[in-house]
Each structure stands twice: as structure tokens, then as C-alpha cells.
Amino acid sequence: MSARRGGRVELVDLVKRFGDVTAVDGISLDISPGEFFSLLGPSGCGKTTTLRMIAGFERPDAGRILLDGRDMAQTPPHKRPVNTVFQSYALFPHLNVRDNVAFGLRFQNVPKDEARQEVAKVLELVRLAGFEERRPTQLSGGQQQRVALARALILNPDVLLLDEPLGSLDAKLRKALQLELKAIQEEIGITFVYVTHDQEEALTMSDRLAVMSEGRVVQVGPPREVYEEPADAYVADFLGVSNLMDAHGLGGGHVRLGDVELAVERGDTDATGEVRLVIRPERVRVEERGTGGPNRVPGMVERSVFVGPTVQVLVRLVGGQLVQAVETSRQETWSTGDAVAVHLPAEDLRVLRAAEPPAEREPRPAVPSSS
């Protein structure tokens, strides 16, 4: 399959209701041709419903769905230039790999010789050449996922929709297939719209992503931008592991955390009154008590957990807030009860207004989820 540019997807004020529940609440997105775009959020945020509306499996109550400028909101699924890969691969158990992949071509009146050539090309693309005669029961989970992907790609859609296709695989295989899936998308050049609740998947594969909550898009941008410049406490807390701390804004690039005044360089640095401070664990530095310099807060180590290449250090600051740091295993080892200074660099501290703080909780471990 030759590389090409895929379709443009525009969602304009899209709304979907199920009874009294608004699943999608007026979202607008512009997805560029050939982009790997992810919809990221927890269960019930509206991401799968959005994908199903693009596919045509659900009809919107309001808004438009434009594919290359044509409004498809009321067009049936089989007349849209899209195809879908689901978490459940839905392979035909009585057909071999070749016939599973070629199944959709039967309805396009493709000559047998041409169909065989197309199947060979797409199986080469997904690294399944030589598996043509196997049945689905003779394949691993990862291989079945590739067959489902090949079956969708062989129809040459302008847009491929993927609804958590790696969700049923184990953690190690998922990581490997994340990289393969992105490489395939770059090679064929079509638009991928990918639904996931897994932050690592979205960060690894996406050109851009949209973080969703309660049927709305909270923030859109490239993974690094959304990770490092979260729009609010919800995004900061959901996308990766964050330290979220209550503080008092003093304006002019300063805040007060407990009894310690800190300089801040990111976010709403002129905010006054109650604010939230955000800093990623990998930006926090744990140092010997008494270490000089600005933006140091005294604390005591509550726990130090070895997790292979890194060590997770939890420190209770003077004032009572718990902060998590992630250090390499080669750095200094800390023990429970050690008196320390926690360095919160001004260039890594972000100030968010605290109008709607998330529910209080202890920092979650900085260990990638296997779910």
C-alpha cells in the first residue's frame, strides 16, 4: 500500500444525548489529513460515543460531522469513507487469515487475483506474511489484532477509527504494538482517530490528542504540550502523574506554600488568593536537609519504593502536603524518616486557579499501569 494523505475530520458543535444524559456536549475538533489523533479520557467521558458518531453507528442530536468538507452526520456507515477497528477483533473463526482480511473486498467486486495481491500487501504491512493459512484460534492476541487492522486497511479508508484496540492485550505486548501501530500509520499516511483511556498510549502514538471530561473537550494539543502545559487541574491530574498542591497566590510570580514563599514561572503567575500548584514528579528534587537556594521546602521521607530503573520517593512537606519525586536508581538512596529539603524549581512549577479543585487524594505511584 502506497503512502498517501488521509481524510480531514471536522466535528462542529457535536451533541449526543441518551435520554436525560448528554454523552457528548457540543464538542468541536479539526483533525488534519494524515494525523494520528487520540481521544483520551476516563470511562463515560464521551470519547467512544464521539468515535461511533464519526463512524455512523450513532446519529448526533445536533452538530455536523465533516469528512473532507462533506457533512456526513446523516449518512449511513457503509457510505462513509471510514473503517473501524474495535477492541473485540470479531474475526471469523471458520476463515483463515487470508479470507478474514479479504472479506470486505467481496462486496466491492474485486477480481480474485487482484484481491490476493492486495491481501499480500497488507499482510506484509502488518508483519503477518506467512500466516495466510492460519485460523484465528492459531494466533496470539497481538496477531489477531493485526489481522483486524489489516481487514480494515485493505478497504483503503480515508479515515481509520480505532476504539481501544490494544485494551485486551498484556502490558508488554501493548507497548510493542503501540510503536508498530504508529509506524504503520506513518507509512500509509491515512488519518487515525484513536480512542483510549490509557495516557501512555496517547502520549506514545499521537500527533495531537484531546483530553475529554463529561462529554466536553478540556484541552487539545501535541502530547508534550498537553503534558507539560495542562490547562487545568483535571488535565494535570489525569494525564500522567502530577503533584497537585494547595497554595496561596501572591501575584508577580510568587506563591506561598505553607510558610514558604516560592517563585513560579509557569501558568497563571499573577494569580492571587487560593491556587493550585502543579509539578511533575520527575521535576522534583530531593536533597539533604539544609541545602541552600530558593524554592526549597523542608520535609521528611515517608516512603521510598524501588521500581527498577527509577525510585519513587514520597515526602511529607512541612505544612502537611505530600509530594512525590521520581529519581533514577543510581541517585542517592533515601530511607523512611530522613529529613530532607525538596527543591521545586520555579521553571517547573505551574500555577492553576483553584476554582474547581479535584478530589483530594494521596499521589498515585509513578508506575505505568498494566490495565
ZAVOGU-898126 format. One record per residue (C-alpha): residue number from 0; residue in one letter; chain; x, y, z. Coordinates in steps of 0.05 Angstrom, whole numbers, padded with zeros to 5 digits. Last residue first. Layout:
<sites>
+------+------+-------+--------+--------+--------+
| resi | resn | chain |      x |      y |      z |
+------+------+-------+--------+--------+--------+
|  NUM |    a |     A |      X |      Y |      Z |
...
+------+------+-------+--------+--------+--------+
</sites>
This chain:
<sites>
+------+------+-------+--------+--------+--------+
| resi | resn | chain |      x |      y |      z |
+------+------+-------+--------+--------+--------+
|  370 |    s |     A | -00092 | -00045 |  00655 |
|  369 |    s |     A | -00017 | -00051 |  00663 |
|  368 |    s |     A | -00009 |  00018 |  00691 |
|  367 |    p |     A |  00059 |  00051 |  00688 |
|  366 |    v |     A |  00089 |  00062 |  00757 |
|  365 |    a |     A |  00092 |  00133 |  00784 |
|  364 |    p |     A |  00051 |  00113 |  00844 |
|  363 |    r |     A | -00012 |  00154 |  00859 |
|  362 |    p |     A | -00005 |  00217 |  00900 |
|  361 |    e |     A | -00051 |  00216 |  00960 |
|  360 |    r |     A | -00121 |  00242 |  00948 |
|  359 |    e |     A | -00162 |  00305 |  00949 |
|  358 |    a |     A | -00219 |  00310 |  00898 |
|  357 |    p |     A | -00203 |  00357 |  00841 |
|  356 |    p |     A | -00201 |  00432 |  00851 |
|  355 |    e |     A | -00255 |  00473 |  00818 |
|  354 |    a |     A | -00240 |  00548 |  00828 |
|  353 |    a |     A | -00167 |  00534 |  00846 |
|  352 |    r |     A | -00133 |  00576 |  00793 |
|  351 |    l |     A | -00072 |  00540 |  00765 |
|  350 |    v |     A |  00000 |  00557 |  00777 |
|  349 |    r |     A |  00055 |  00516 |  00744 |
|  348 |    l |     A |  00121 |  00500 |  00777 |
|  347 |    d |     A |  00176 |  00473 |  00730 |
|  346 |    e |     A |  00213 |  00539 |  00718 |
|  345 |    a |     A |  00209 |  00555 |  00792 |
|  344 |    p |     A |  00245 |  00491 |  00811 |
|  343 |    l |     A |  00212 |  00454 |  00869 |
|  342 |    h |     A |  00271 |  00430 |  00911 |
|  341 |    v |     A |  00251 |  00387 |  00970 |
|  340 |    a |     A |  00297 |  00391 |  01030 |
|  339 |    v |     A |  00306 |  00328 |  01071 |
|  338 |    a |     A |  00298 |  00297 |  01140 |
|  337 |    d |     A |  00302 |  00221 |  01131 |
|  336 |    g |     A |  00245 |  00185 |  01167 |
|  335 |    t |     A |  00236 |  00129 |  01116 |
|  334 |    s |     A |  00300 |  00120 |  01078 |
|  333 |    w |     A |  00330 |  00155 |  01018 |
|  332 |    t |     A |  00380 |  00126 |  00969 |
|  331 |    e |     A |  00422 |  00176 |  00930 |
|  330 |    q |     A |  00417 |  00172 |  00854 |
|  329 |    r |     A |  00433 |  00110 |  00814 |
|  328 |    s |     A |  00362 |  00084 |  00817 |
|  327 |    t |     A |  00339 |  00145 |  00778 |
|  326 |    e |     A |  00293 |  00193 |  00814 |
|  325 |    v |     A |  00218 |  00203 |  00815 |
|  324 |    a |     A |  00192 |  00252 |  00867 |
|  323 |    q |     A |  00124 |  00252 |  00900 |
|  322 |    v |     A |  00098 |  00307 |  00946 |
|  321 |    l |     A |  00052 |  00300 |  01006 |
|  320 |    q |     A |  00025 |  00364 |  01038 |
|  319 |    g |     A |  00028 |  00371 |  01114 |
|  318 |    g |     A |  00054 |  00441 |  01128 |
|  317 |    v |     A |  00126 |  00419 |  01129 |
|  316 |    l |     A |  00127 |  00373 |  01070 |
|  315 |    r |     A |  00113 |  00298 |  01073 |
|  314 |    v |     A |  00160 |  00265 |  01022 |
|  313 |    l |     A |  00144 |  00206 |  00977 |
|  312 |    v |     A |  00203 |  00179 |  00937 |
|  311 |    q |     A |  00192 |  00134 |  00876 |
|  310 |    v |     A |  00257 |  00103 |  00853 |
|  309 |    t |     A |  00273 |  00091 |  00780 |
|  308 |    p |     A |  00304 |  00039 |  00734 |
|  307 |    g |     A |  00270 | -00018 |  00772 |
|  306 |    v |     A |  00212 |  00005 |  00815 |
|  305 |    f |     A |  00247 |  00016 |  00883 |
|  304 |    v |     A |  00199 |  00050 |  00931 |
|  303 |    s |     A |  00219 |  00103 |  00982 |
|  302 |    r |     A |  00168 |  00122 |  01034 |
|  301 |    e |     A |  00152 |  00176 |  01085 |
|  300 |    v |     A |  00213 |  00220 |  01073 |
|  299 |    m |     A |  00211 |  00283 |  01116 |
|  298 |    g |     A |  00203 |  00355 |  01092 |
|  297 |    p |     A |  00234 |  00423 |  01087 |
|  296 |    v |     A |  00216 |  00465 |  01026 |
|  295 |    r |     A |  00269 |  00492 |  00978 |
|  294 |    n |     A |  00247 |  00543 |  00925 |
|  293 |    p |     A |  00309 |  00586 |  00931 |
|  292 |    g |     A |  00380 |  00562 |  00949 |
|  291 |    g |     A |  00414 |  00526 |  01006 |
|  290 |    t |     A |  00413 |  00452 |  01024 |
|  289 |    g |     A |  00397 |  00448 |  01098 |
|  288 |    r |     A |  00364 |  00379 |  01094 |
|  287 |    e |     A |  00398 |  00338 |  01040 |
|  286 |    e |     A |  00363 |  00340 |  00973 |
|  285 |    v |     A |  00301 |  00312 |  00939 |
|  284 |    r |     A |  00289 |  00342 |  00870 |
|  283 |    v |     A |  00221 |  00348 |  00838 |
|  282 |    r |     A |  00219 |  00352 |  00762 |
|  281 |    e |     A |  00207 |  00277 |  00752 |
|  280 |    p |     A |  00147 |  00281 |  00799 |
|  279 |    r |     A |  00111 |  00332 |  00754 |
|  278 |    i |     A |  00094 |  00399 |  00785 |
|  277 |    v |     A |  00027 |  00432 |  00794 |
|  276 |    l |     A |  00009 |  00486 |  00844 |
|  275 |    r |     A | -00064 |  00501 |  00857 |
|  274 |    v |     A | -00089 |  00570 |  00875 |
|  273 |    e |     A | -00125 |  00606 |  00932 |
|  272 |    g |     A | -00113 |  00681 |  00932 |
|  271 |    t |     A | -00075 |  00719 |  00879 |
|  270 |    a |     A | -00060 |  00698 |  00807 |
|  269 |    d |     A | -00003 |  00735 |  00772 |
|  268 |    t |     A |  00035 |  00670 |  00755 |
|  267 |    d |     A | -00024 |  00639 |  00719 |
|  266 |    g |     A |  00016 |  00583 |  00688 |
|  265 |    r |     A |  00091 |  00579 |  00690 |
|  264 |    e |     A |  00147 |  00617 |  00724 |
|  263 |    v |     A |  00137 |  00607 |  00798 |
|  262 |    a |     A |  00178 |  00633 |  00856 |
|  261 |    l |     A |  00163 |  00602 |  00924 |
|  260 |    e |     A |  00148 |  00631 |  00992 |
|  259 |    v |     A |  00149 |  00580 |  01049 |
|  258 |    d |     A |  00101 |  00581 |  01108 |
|  257 |    g |     A |  00051 |  00533 |  01077 |
|  256 |    l |     A |  00063 |  00541 |  01003 |
|  255 |    r |     A |  00062 |  00615 |  00988 |
|  254 |    v |     A |  00062 |  00637 |  00916 |
|  253 |    h |     A |  00104 |  00684 |  00874 |
|  252 |    g |     A |  00107 |  00705 |  00801 |
|  251 |    g |     A |  00082 |  00776 |  00810 |
|  250 |    g |     A |  00019 |  00754 |  00846 |
|  249 |    l |     A |  00016 |  00728 |  00918 |
|  248 |    g |     A | -00021 |  00664 |  00902 |
|  247 |    h |     A | -00036 |  00619 |  00962 |
|  246 |    a |     A | -00023 |  00545 |  00955 |
|  245 |    d |     A | -00059 |  00478 |  00952 |
|  244 |    m |     A | -00015 |  00425 |  00919 |
|  243 |    l |     A | -00024 |  00380 |  00859 |
|  242 |    n |     A |  00036 |  00334 |  00847 |
|  241 |    s |     A |  00024 |  00301 |  00780 |
|  240 |    v |     A |  00026 |  00232 |  00750 |
|  239 |    g |     A |  00006 |  00223 |  00677 |
|  238 |    l |     A | -00051 |  00259 |  00642 |
|  237 |    f |     A | -00108 |  00255 |  00691 |
|  236 |    d |     A | -00083 |  00301 |  00747 |
|  235 |    a |     A | -00055 |  00355 |  00702 |
|  234 |    v |     A | -00116 |  00352 |  00657 |
|  233 |    y |     A | -00163 |  00359 |  00716 |
|  232 |    a |     A | -00121 |  00413 |  00749 |
|  231 |    d |     A | -00127 |  00459 |  00689 |
|  230 |    a |     A | -00099 |  00475 |  00620 |
|  229 |    p |     A | -00040 |  00427 |  00627 |
|  228 |    e |     A |  00025 |  00456 |  00600 |
|  227 |    e |     A |  00077 |  00400 |  00606 |
|  226 |    y |     A |  00032 |  00341 |  00588 |
|  225 |    v |     A | -00013 |  00379 |  00540 |
|  224 |    e |     A |  00048 |  00409 |  00505 |
|  223 |    r |     A |  00086 |  00344 |  00502 |
|  222 |    p |     A |  00027 |  00306 |  00474 |
|  221 |    p |     A |  00011 |  00356 |  00419 |
|  220 |    g |     A | -00053 |  00396 |  00432 |
|  219 |    v |     A | -00125 |  00396 |  00453 |
|  218 |    q |     A | -00154 |  00412 |  00522 |
|  217 |    v |     A | -00219 |  00403 |  00560 |
|  216 |    v |     A | -00262 |  00372 |  00505 |
|  215 |    r |     A | -00331 |  00360 |  00531 |
|  214 |    g |     A | -00375 |  00300 |  00543 |
|  213 |    e |     A | -00362 |  00295 |  00618 |
|  212 |    s |     A | -00287 |  00301 |  00610 |
|  211 |    m |     A | -00244 |  00296 |  00548 |
|  210 |    v |     A | -00170 |  00305 |  00535 |
|  209 |    a |     A | -00158 |  00315 |  00460 |
|  208 |    l |     A | -00094 |  00289 |  00430 |
|  207 |    r |     A | -00044 |  00310 |  00377 |
|  206 |    d |     A |  00009 |  00274 |  00337 |
|  205 |    s |     A | -00009 |  00214 |  00379 |
|  204 |    m |     A |  00028 |  00149 |  00389 |
|  203 |    t |     A |  00067 |  00149 |  00455 |
|  202 |    l |     A |  00028 |  00203 |  00493 |
|  201 |    a |     A | -00039 |  00171 |  00477 |
|  200 |    e |     A | -00016 |  00101 |  00494 |
|  199 |    e |     A |  00016 |  00125 |  00559 |
|  198 |    q |     A | -00048 |  00160 |  00580 |
|  197 |    d |     A | -00091 |  00098 |  00573 |
|  196 |    h |     A | -00165 |  00115 |  00569 |
|  195 |    t |     A | -00163 |  00105 |  00494 |
|  194 |    v |     A | -00198 |  00124 |  00429 |
|  193 |    y |     A | -00156 |  00132 |  00366 |
|  192 |    v |     A | -00173 |  00172 |  00304 |
|  191 |    f |     A | -00123 |  00152 |  00250 |
|  190 |    t |     A | -00118 |  00193 |  00186 |
|  189 |    i |     A | -00082 |  00160 |  00128 |
|  188 |    g |     A | -00008 |  00163 |  00113 |
|  187 |    i |     A |  00007 |  00091 |  00097 |
|  186 |    e |     A |  00076 |  00091 |  00127 |
|  185 |    e |     A |  00062 |  00139 |  00184 |
|  184 |    q |     A |  00002 |  00097 |  00206 |
|  183 |    i |     A |  00042 |  00033 |  00203 |
|  182 |    a |     A |  00098 |  00063 |  00246 |
|  181 |    k |     A |  00046 |  00087 |  00297 |
|  180 |    l |     A |  00016 |  00018 |  00301 |
|  179 |    e |     A |  00084 | -00014 |  00308 |
|  178 |    l |     A |  00104 |  00032 |  00366 |
|  177 |    q |     A |  00039 |  00019 |  00403 |
|  176 |    l |     A |  00045 | -00055 |  00386 |
|  175 |    a |     A |  00108 | -00063 |  00427 |
|  174 |    k |     A |  00079 | -00027 |  00488 |
|  173 |    r |     A |  00015 | -00067 |  00483 |
|  172 |    l |     A |  00054 | -00132 |  00481 |
|  171 |    k |     A |  00089 | -00116 |  00547 |
|  170 |    a |     A |  00025 | -00093 |  00581 |
|  169 |    d |     A | -00018 | -00153 |  00563 |
|  168 |    l |     A | -00070 | -00146 |  00508 |
|  167 |    s |     A | -00145 | -00134 |  00516 |
|  166 |    g |     A | -00142 | -00058 |  00510 |
|  165 |    l |     A | -00099 | -00056 |  00448 |
|  164 |    p |     A | -00157 | -00038 |  00400 |
|  163 |    e |     A | -00184 |  00017 |  00447 |
|  162 |    d |     A | -00234 |  00040 |  00394 |
|  161 |    l |     A | -00195 |  00053 |  00330 |
|  160 |    l |     A | -00224 |  00095 |  00273 |
|  159 |    l |     A | -00188 |  00094 |  00206 |
|  158 |    v |     A | -00201 |  00153 |  00160 |
|  157 |    d |     A | -00194 |  00157 |  00084 |
|  156 |    p |     A | -00209 |  00082 |  00080 |
|  155 |    n |     A | -00169 |  00036 |  00035 |
|  154 |    l |     A | -00213 | -00026 |  00043 |
|  153 |    i |     A | -00149 | -00066 |  00058 |
|  152 |    l |     A | -00138 | -00023 |  00119 |
|  151 |    a |     A | -00196 | -00051 |  00160 |
|  150 |    r |     A | -00180 | -00124 |  00148 |
|  149 |    a |     A | -00106 | -00110 |  00160 |
|  148 |    l |     A | -00123 | -00079 |  00229 |
|  147 |    a |     A | -00166 | -00139 |  00247 |
|  146 |    v |     A | -00109 | -00186 |  00226 |
|  145 |    r |     A | -00060 | -00144 |  00267 |
|  144 |    q |     A | -00104 | -00151 |  00329 |
|  143 |    q |     A | -00107 | -00226 |  00318 |
|  142 |    q |     A | -00031 | -00227 |  00316 |
|  141 |    g |     A | -00027 | -00190 |  00382 |
|  140 |    g |     A | -00076 | -00237 |  00415 |
|  139 |    s |     A | -00036 | -00297 |  00392 |
|  138 |    l |     A | -00058 | -00336 |  00330 |
|  137 |    q |     A | -00079 | -00409 |  00320 |
|  136 |    t |     A | -00151 | -00395 |  00342 |
|  135 |    p |     A | -00155 | -00342 |  00287 |
|  134 |    r |     A | -00143 | -00395 |  00233 |
|  133 |    r |     A | -00076 | -00399 |  00198 |
|  132 |    e |     A | -00069 | -00404 |  00122 |
|  131 |    e |     A | -00044 | -00333 |  00109 |
|  130 |    f |     A |  00007 | -00331 |  00166 |
|  129 |    g |     A |  00068 | -00327 |  00120 |
|  128 |    a |     A |  00065 | -00251 |  00115 |
|  127 |    l |     A |  00037 | -00225 |  00181 |
|  126 |    r |     A |  00081 | -00164 |  00191 |
|  125 |    v |     A |  00024 | -00112 |  00188 |
|  124 |    l |     A |  00049 | -00083 |  00122 |
|  123 |    e |     A |  00066 | -00152 |  00094 |
|  122 |    l |     A | -00006 | -00173 |  00109 |
|  121 |    v |     A | -00030 | -00110 |  00073 |
|  120 |    k |     A |  00010 | -00125 |  00010 |
|  119 |    a |     A | -00008 | -00200 |  00008 |
|  118 |    v |     A | -00082 | -00183 |  00017 |
|  117 |    e |     A | -00079 | -00133 | -00040 |
|  116 |    q |     A | -00046 | -00184 | -00086 |
|  115 |    r |     A | -00099 | -00237 | -00069 |
|  114 |    a |     A | -00154 | -00187 | -00082 |
|  113 |    e |     A | -00124 | -00170 | -00150 |
|  112 |    d |     A | -00122 | -00244 | -00169 |
|  111 |    k |     A | -00194 | -00254 | -00144 |
|  110 |    p |     A | -00224 | -00195 | -00181 |
|  109 |    v |     A | -00252 | -00141 | -00135 |
|  108 |    n |     A | -00328 | -00138 | -00136 |
|  107 |    q |     A | -00330 | -00088 | -00079 |
|  106 |    f |     A | -00373 | -00132 | -00033 |
|  105 |    r |     A | -00323 | -00189 | -00034 |
|  104 |    l |     A | -00267 | -00140 | -00016 |
|  103 |    g |     A | -00293 | -00137 |  00055 |
|  102 |    f |     A | -00275 | -00210 |  00068 |
|  101 |    a |     A | -00204 | -00205 |  00042 |
|  100 |    v |     A | -00172 | -00199 |  00112 |
|   99 |    n |     A | -00213 | -00256 |  00141 |
|   98 |    d |     A | -00201 | -00298 |  00078 |
|   97 |    r |     A | -00125 | -00291 |  00082 |
|   96 |    v |     A | -00124 | -00303 |  00158 |
|   95 |    n |     A | -00164 | -00367 |  00153 |
|   94 |    l |     A | -00239 | -00369 |  00159 |
|   93 |    h |     A | -00280 | -00412 |  00207 |
|   92 |    p |     A | -00265 | -00367 |  00267 |
|   91 |    f |     A | -00289 | -00303 |  00232 |
|   90 |    l |     A | -00253 | -00247 |  00267 |
|   89 |    a |     A | -00292 | -00201 |  00314 |
|   88 |    y |     A | -00230 | -00164 |  00338 |
|   87 |    s |     A | -00262 | -00142 |  00403 |
|   86 |    q |     A | -00225 | -00077 |  00420 |
|   85 |    f |     A | -00254 | -00049 |  00356 |
|   84 |    v |     A | -00223 | -00029 |  00289 |
|   83 |    t |     A | -00266 |  00018 |  00248 |
|   82 |    n |     A | -00269 |  00039 |  00175 |
|   81 |    v |     A | -00282 |  00106 |  00143 |
|   80 |    p |     A | -00300 |  00134 |  00074 |
|   79 |    r |     A | -00375 |  00137 |  00094 |
|   78 |    k |     A | -00428 |  00101 |  00054 |
|   77 |    h |     A | -00428 |  00038 |  00096 |
|   76 |    p |     A | -00440 |  00078 |  00159 |
|   75 |    p |     A | -00504 |  00112 |  00137 |
|   74 |    t |     A | -00500 |  00187 |  00121 |
|   73 |    q |     A | -00538 |  00233 |  00169 |
|   72 |    a |     A | -00478 |  00268 |  00201 |
|   71 |    m |     A | -00436 |  00260 |  00138 |
|   70 |    d |     A | -00427 |  00334 |  00121 |
|   69 |    r |     A | -00376 |  00337 |  00064 |
|   68 |    g |     A | -00314 |  00381 |  00075 |
|   67 |    d |     A | -00263 |  00325 |  00072 |
|   66 |    l |     A | -00305 |  00287 |  00124 |
|   65 |    l |     A | -00349 |  00336 |  00161 |
|   64 |    i |     A | -00391 |  00315 |  00221 |
|   63 |    r |     A | -00441 |  00369 |  00240 |
|   62 |    g |     A | -00479 |  00389 |  00302 |
|   61 |    a |     A | -00541 |  00367 |  00338 |
|   60 |    d |     A | -00575 |  00303 |  00361 |
|   59 |    p |     A | -00519 |  00262 |  00330 |
|   58 |    r |     A | -00533 |  00195 |  00298 |
|   57 |    e |     A | -00495 |  00135 |  00326 |
|   56 |    f |     A | -00463 |  00079 |  00286 |
|   55 |    g |     A | -00442 |  00129 |  00233 |
|   54 |    a |     A | -00366 |  00120 |  00242 |
|   53 |    i |     A | -00357 |  00193 |  00263 |
|   52 |    m |     A | -00416 |  00183 |  00311 |
|   51 |    r |     A | -00385 |  00120 |  00339 |
|   50 |    l |     A | -00320 |  00157 |  00352 |
|   49 |    t |     A | -00357 |  00211 |  00391 |
|   48 |    t |     A | -00394 |  00158 |  00431 |
|   47 |    t |     A | -00327 |  00125 |  00446 |
|   46 |    k |     A | -00298 |  00191 |  00473 |
|   45 |    g |     A | -00359 |  00212 |  00514 |
|   44 |    c |     A | -00327 |  00218 |  00583 |
|   43 |    g |     A | -00361 |  00155 |  00609 |
|   42 |    s |     A | -00297 |  00117 |  00623 |
|   41 |    p |     A | -00238 |  00163 |  00633 |
|   40 |    g |     A | -00208 |  00207 |  00578 |
|   39 |    l |     A | -00167 |  00210 |  00515 |
|   38 |    l |     A | -00189 |  00220 |  00443 |
|   37 |    s |     A | -00127 |  00209 |  00401 |
|   36 |    f |     A | -00106 |  00239 |  00334 |
|   35 |    f |     A | -00055 |  00207 |  00288 |
|   34 |    e |     A | -00057 |  00258 |  00231 |
|   33 |    g |     A | -00056 |  00241 |  00157 |
|   32 |    p |     A | -00107 |  00294 |  00139 |
|   31 |    s |     A | -00117 |  00343 |  00197 |
|   30 |    i |     A | -00167 |  00334 |  00253 |
|   29 |    d |     A | -00209 |  00395 |  00269 |
|   28 |    l |     A | -00250 |  00387 |  00333 |
|   27 |    s |     A | -00314 |  00417 |  00361 |
|   26 |    i |     A | -00352 |  00388 |  00420 |
|   25 |    g |     A | -00423 |  00408 |  00438 |
|   24 |    d |     A | -00437 |  00363 |  00497 |
|   23 |    v |     A | -00427 |  00289 |  00481 |
|   22 |    a |     A | -00459 |  00240 |  00528 |
|   21 |    t |     A | -00516 |  00285 |  00550 |
|   20 |    v |     A | -00558 |  00242 |  00596 |
|   19 |    d |     A | -00633 |  00254 |  00601 |
|   18 |    g |     A | -00649 |  00203 |  00548 |
|   17 |    f |     A | -00585 |  00186 |  00512 |
|   16 |    r |     A | -00560 |  00252 |  00484 |
|   15 |    k |     A | -00508 |  00267 |  00431 |
|   14 |    v |     A | -00483 |  00336 |  00412 |
|   13 |    l |     A | -00430 |  00358 |  00362 |
|   12 |    d |     A | -00416 |  00433 |  00358 |
|   11 |    v |     A | -00375 |  00423 |  00294 |
|   10 |    l |     A | -00333 |  00360 |  00285 |
|    9 |    e |     A | -00284 |  00365 |  00227 |
|    8 |    v |     A | -00247 |  00304 |  00200 |
|    7 |    r |     A | -00197 |  00311 |  00143 |
|    6 |    g |     A | -00183 |  00249 |  00103 |
|    5 |    g |     A | -00117 |  00213 |  00090 |
|    4 |    r |     A | -00054 |  00234 |  00054 |
|    3 |    r |     A | -00018 |  00179 |  00017 |
|    2 |    a |     A |  00034 |  00125 |  00027 |
|    1 |    s |     A |  00029 |  00067 | -00021 |
|    0 |    m |     A |  00000 |  00000 |  00000 |
+------+------+-------+--------+--------+--------+
</sites>
